[in-house]
């Protein structure tokens, strides 16, 4: 088992993870830490457990929003009909080159 030290708010936490998972664990720890100050204010400075509850609620809200409104495909995405037309044209050119 690998170990990672996360700093969330003003506390350090040593967390075990599978080998190779250290970077991902550091990343999610950073997501928690980024929300700590706002969550601590929302919790009224009433302690780490309540603050972590608010961090969890903030992340759950962001996840819910992302799931309800997934990113839309780029407007400059290639039209499937245009791909078919391009493929047909390339086949035609290949046939002419073979002759």
N, C-alpha and C positions, 0 to 999 in steps of 0.2 A: 504494500500500500504506500502510495505517495502522500505527503502532507503538504498543505498549503496554509500559509498564515494570511488571513483576511483581516483588514482593518475596516471596521464598519462603525461610523461615528467616531468615538474616542476609545473604542475597545478593539483589542486584538483577539482573534479566534483562530485556533489551529484546527483545521478540518482535514480529515483523511479523504482520499479519492483514489480511483483506479489509476495506475500508471498511464500517462499520456493525457489525463484529464485535467492537468494543472492549469493550463491556459484558459479553458472554459470555466473552471471554478473561479479563477481570478476575475474573469470577465463578469460573471454573475455577481460576485462579491462587490465589484465596482458599481454595478447597477443598484445594489442595495445602498452602498455608501453615498451615491449621488443623490439619493432621495432622503437621506437621513436627516439633514437639517430641517427641511420642510416638514417631515413627519414628526420630528421632535417638537416643532412649534405647534403643529396641529394637536399633538398629544398633551400639550400644556406642560412639557418638561416633566411629566409624571413618571419617568423611568424608562429603562431600556425595553422592557417587555411590551409596554403599551406603544412605544415608538416603533418597535419592530412590527407590531400589528398594523400600524398606519402605513409603514413601508409596504407591507404585504398587500394592504388594500389598494394602495396607489399602483402597484405593479399589476394586481388583478384587474383593476379598472383599465389600465393601458392594454392589457392582453385582451380583455373583452372588447374594447373599441377596435383593436386590430382584427379580431375575428369577425366582428359584425361589419366592418368596412375594409375588406382586403384591398390591397393596392390594385388599381386598374391597369390593364396592359397599356403600354405606351401607345400613343395615338399614331406614331410613325411605324407601327408594327406592319409587317409584310402581309398583304392581302393573299389568302390562300388561292384565289382565282389567278392572281398575278403570278404566283409560283407555278401553277399548272401551265399557264401560257408560256412562261419562261422555259420550263422543262420541254414542252413541245417544240419550241423554237430551237433549243439546243440539240434535240434529237434530229430535227430536220437538217441543221447544219452539219451534224456528225454524219448523216447519211450522204450529204453532198460531198463531204470530204473523202468518204470511203470510195465514192465513184471516181 
